[in-house]
């Protein structure tokens, strides 16, 4: 089983179910608010991605700064 199969099996949604979900969302929020909701969702996803990238960068910087004294110490001893 590939990763794609696992993702589809996890949600197990077909085209009919997705259309039904979209129609329920359309009825709940109305056609005028959907673009606003989609825009907000997109901004939220982008902010989350930026936060993840920032955290990764901080972790990598901390790792590099922690390894630098060890490398210098090895050079001094060698």
Secondary structure, 3 states (H helix, E strand, C coil): CCHHHHHHHHHCCCHHHHHHHHHHHHHHHCHHHHHHHHHHHHHHHHHHHHHHHHHHHHHHHHHHHHHHHHHHHHHHHC
